[in-house]
Amino acid sequence: FDRSHKGSHLALMVEILAGALVGADVQNKKTANNWGTLLFAIDPAELGPTDDFHTKTEAIIARVRSARKLPGVSEILMPGERGNRLARRVVESGQIEVEANLTQQLRECAAG
């Protein structure tokens, strides 16, 4: 959260695990058909009390949310929150927002 080198180290670790470890193409990723897939399945109960895990996870999320925001940023969202909010609005309104240019193209296609 301090824009330090840690983010690049995390990205490198993920690249090694989800790329090199699983035999994915790591040289020509833009044209490769094999980007690699790695799945971790971890049961927190195997590592300790789940209540403790949930409490610590909530503390981490609270710390992230309270981080100093850059100018123009009003809220720090967790992964999936923006999509969940959008899905909730779609369900509540019964409508899906479609850009004007796509709407026009769909109408032209439907007209034949």
Backbone as numpy.savetxt, mean C-alpha at the origin, in Angstrom:
# Nx Ny Nz CAx CAy CAz Cx Cy Cz
10.62 8.00 9.16 9.79 9.19 9.16 10.65 10.43 9.16
11.96 10.25 9.21 12.86 11.40 9.24 13.61 11.57 7.93
13.15 10.85 6.89 13.76 10.92 5.55 15.23 10.47 5.55
15.56 9.56 6.42 16.93 9.10 6.51 17.15 7.90 5.58
18.32 7.30 5.71 18.72 6.17 4.88 17.91 4.91 5.15
17.16 4.86 6.24 16.47 3.62 6.61 15.49 3.16 5.54
14.81 4.09 4.88 13.85 3.73 3.84 14.53 3.02 2.68
15.70 3.48 2.28 16.39 2.84 1.17 16.88 1.46 1.57
17.26 1.29 2.83 17.69 -0.04 3.29 16.52 -1.01 3.31
15.36 -0.54 3.72 14.17 -1.38 3.72 13.82 -1.77 2.28
13.87 -0.82 1.36 13.58 -1.11 -0.05 14.57 -2.14 -0.60
15.83 -2.01 -0.25 16.85 -2.97 -0.70 16.56 -4.35 -0.14
16.19 -4.43 1.13 15.88 -5.72 1.75 14.70 -6.39 1.03
13.65 -5.61 0.74 12.49 -6.16 0.05 12.88 -6.61 -1.36
13.68 -5.83 -2.05 14.13 -6.19 -3.40 14.90 -7.51 -3.39
15.74 -7.70 -2.39 16.51 -8.94 -2.30 15.60 -10.12 -1.98
14.68 -9.96 -1.02 13.80 -11.05 -0.64 12.80 -11.40 -1.74
12.15 -10.38 -2.30 11.09 -10.63 -3.29 11.63 -10.68 -4.71
12.91 -10.50 -4.88 13.51 -10.56 -6.21 14.51 -11.69 -6.32
15.68 -11.44 -5.77 16.77 -12.42 -5.89 16.43 -13.76 -5.22
15.85 -13.72 -4.03 15.57 -14.95 -3.29 14.62 -15.87 -4.03
13.63 -15.32 -4.73 12.62 -16.14 -5.40 12.92 -16.35 -6.88
14.09 -15.89 -7.32 14.50 -16.13 -8.70 13.89 -15.19 -9.73
13.44 -14.04 -9.30 12.85 -13.08 -10.24 13.94 -12.36 -11.04
13.53 -11.78 -12.14 14.45 -10.98 -12.94 14.76 -9.70 -12.16
16.01 -9.45 -11.89 16.38 -8.25 -11.13 17.14 -7.24 -11.98
17.41 -7.59 -13.23 18.18 -6.69 -14.10 17.28 -5.82 -14.96
16.29 -6.42 -15.61 15.44 -5.71 -16.57 13.99 -5.71 -16.10
13.75 -5.10 -14.97 12.42 -5.18 -14.35 11.33 -4.54 -15.20
11.67 -3.51 -15.99 10.64 -2.84 -16.79 10.13 -3.73 -17.91
10.95 -4.61 -18.42 10.54 -5.47 -19.53 10.38 -6.92 -19.12
10.73 -7.25 -17.91 10.68 -8.65 -17.46 9.25 -9.13 -17.28
9.06 -10.42 -17.52 7.78 -11.07 -17.25 7.78 -11.74 -15.88
8.91 -11.73 -15.20 9.03 -12.40 -13.92 9.49 -11.40 -12.87
8.55 -10.72 -12.24 8.88 -9.76 -11.21 9.07 -10.42 -9.86
8.60 -11.64 -9.71 8.76 -12.37 -8.46 7.62 -12.14 -7.50
7.37 -13.16 -6.69 6.34 -13.09 -5.67 6.87 -13.79 -4.43
6.72 -13.13 -3.31 7.12 -13.71 -2.04 6.01 -13.44 -1.05
5.61 -14.47 -0.35 4.53 -14.36 0.63 5.06 -14.76 1.99
4.84 -13.88 2.97 5.18 -14.19 4.35 3.88 -14.45 5.09
3.80 -15.52 5.83 2.65 -15.80 6.67 3.17 -15.95 8.10
2.85 -14.98 8.92 3.35 -14.97 10.30 2.17 -14.98 11.26
2.18 -15.91 12.17 1.16 -15.98 13.21 1.73 -15.30 14.46
1.27 -14.09 14.78 1.82 -13.39 15.94 1.73 -14.20 17.23
0.74 -15.06 17.34 0.58 -15.87 18.55 1.76 -16.82 18.77
2.47 -17.15 17.70 3.64 -18.02 17.83 4.83 -17.28 18.44
4.76 -15.96 18.43 5.90 -15.16 18.91 5.65 -14.52 20.27
4.42 -14.56 20.74 4.12 -13.96 22.03 2.64 -13.67 22.15
2.25 -13.05 23.26 0.83 -12.76 23.49 0.27 -11.81 22.42
-0.88 -12.16 21.86 -1.45 -11.33 20.80 -1.93 -9.98 21.34
-2.37 -9.92 22.58 -2.78 -8.64 23.15 -1.61 -7.67 23.16
-0.44 -8.17 23.52 0.77 -7.35 23.54 1.10 -6.87 22.13
0.98 -7.76 21.16 1.24 -7.40 19.76 0.30 -6.29 19.30
-0.99 -6.44 19.61 -1.98 -5.43 19.19 -1.71 -4.09 19.88
-1.39 -4.11 21.14 -1.09 -2.88 21.88 0.11 -2.16 21.28
1.17 -2.92 20.99 2.37 -2.31 20.42 2.13 -1.82 19.00
1.34 -2.57 18.23 1.02 -2.14 16.88 0.23 -0.83 16.90
-0.74 -0.73 17.80 -1.52 0.50 17.93 -0.62 1.67 18.35
0.37 1.42 19.19 1.30 2.47 19.61 2.15 2.95 18.42
2.58 2.02 17.59 3.37 2.39 16.40 2.52 3.23 15.46
1.30 2.81 15.21 0.41 3.56 14.32 0.14 4.95 14.87
-0.07 5.07 16.18 -0.29 6.38 16.80 0.93 7.27 16.62
2.12 6.69 16.78 3.35 7.46 16.61 3.50 7.96 15.17
3.18 7.08 14.21 3.27 7.48 12.81 2.27 8.59 12.52
1.05 8.44 12.98 0.01 9.45 12.73 0.35 10.80 13.35
1.11 10.79 14.44 1.43 12.05 15.11 2.72 12.68 14.60
3.34 12.07 13.60 4.57 12.62 13.04 4.30 14.00 12.43
5.32 14.84 12.42 5.19 16.17 11.82 4.87 16.02 10.33
3.88 16.74 9.90 3.43 16.65 8.52 4.11 17.71 7.66
4.36 17.38 6.42 4.90 18.34 5.48 3.83 19.38 5.16
4.23 20.55 4.72 3.25 21.57 4.34 2.26 21.01 3.30
1.00 21.28 3.52 -0.04 20.81 2.61 -0.59 19.44 2.94
0.01 18.75 3.89 -0.46 17.43 4.30 -1.29 17.60 5.57
-2.55 17.20 5.51 -3.43 17.39 6.66 -3.58 16.13 7.51
-3.30 14.97 6.91 -3.53 13.73 7.63 -2.58 12.65 7.11
-2.10 11.80 8.00 -1.27 10.66 7.62 -2.16 9.44 7.63
-2.28 8.80 6.48 -3.13 7.62 6.35 -2.31 6.34 6.41
-2.91 5.31 6.92 -2.30 3.99 6.93 -2.65 3.29 5.61
-1.85 2.29 5.22 -2.16 1.57 3.98 -3.59 1.04 3.98
-4.29 1.30 2.89 -5.66 0.82 2.71 -6.73 1.80 3.15
-6.39 2.81 3.95 -7.41 3.72 4.46 -8.06 4.56 3.35
-7.27 5.06 2.44 -7.84 5.87 1.36 -8.79 5.03 0.52
-8.39 3.83 0.15 -9.25 2.94 -0.62 -10.51 2.54 0.14
-10.37 2.29 1.44 -11.54 1.94 2.25 -12.53 3.09 2.31
-12.03 4.31 2.43 -12.92 5.48 2.45 -13.64 5.63 1.11
-12.91 5.45 0.04 -13.53 5.54 -1.29 -14.60 4.47 -1.45
-14.30 3.24 -1.07 -15.27 2.15 -1.18 -16.51 2.44 -0.34
-16.33 2.99 0.85 -17.46 3.33 1.71 -18.33 4.40 1.06
-17.70 5.43 0.45 -18.46 6.48 -0.23 -19.24 5.91 -1.42
-18.64 4.99 -2.16 -19.32 4.38 -3.30 -20.54 3.60 -2.83
-20.37 2.82 -1.78 -21.49 2.02 -1.26 -22.59 2.94 -0.74
-22.21 3.97 0.01 -23.20 4.88 0.58 -23.95 5.66 -0.49
-23.24 6.10 -1.53 -23.88 6.91 -2.57 -24.54 6.07 -3.65
-24.07 4.84 -3.80 -24.59 3.99 -4.87 -24.07 4.40 -6.24
-23.03 5.22 -6.26 -22.48 5.72 -7.52 -20.97 5.59 -7.53
-20.43 5.35 -8.72 -18.99 5.30 -8.91 -18.60 6.52 -9.73
-17.67 7.30 -9.21 -17.22 8.50 -9.91 -16.38 8.08 -11.12
-16.74 8.60 -12.29 -16.03 8.29 -13.52 -15.59 9.60 -14.16
-14.34 9.67 -14.59 -13.84 10.89 -15.22 -14.61 11.19 -16.49
-14.75 12.48 -16.80 -15.55 12.93 -17.94 -15.05 12.35 -19.26
-13.73 12.28 -19.43 -13.21 11.75 -20.71 -13.53 10.27 -20.86
-13.51 9.51 -19.79 -13.86 8.10 -19.87 -15.36 7.93 -20.14
-16.17 8.76 -19.49 -17.61 8.71 -19.74 -17.89 8.96 -21.21
-17.23 9.95 -21.79 -17.42 10.27 -23.21 -17.00 9.09 -24.09
-15.88 8.49 -23.80 -15.40 7.35 -24.59 -16.36 6.17 -24.48
-16.90 5.93 -23.30 -17.86 4.84 -23.12 -19.14 5.11 -23.93
-19.60 6.35 -23.92 -20.78 6.70 -24.69 -20.56 6.51 -26.18
-19.37 6.93 -26.66 -19.06 6.77 -28.07 -18.99 5.29 -28.45
-18.40 4.49 -27.57 -18.28 3.05 -27.83 -19.68 2.41 -27.85
-20.52 2.80 -26.93 -21.88 2.24 -26.86 -22.71 2.64 -28.07
-22.45 3.82 -28.60 -23.20 4.30 -29.77 -22.77 3.59 -31.04
-21.62 2.95 -30.98 -21.15 2.17 -32.12 -20.32 2.99 -32.99
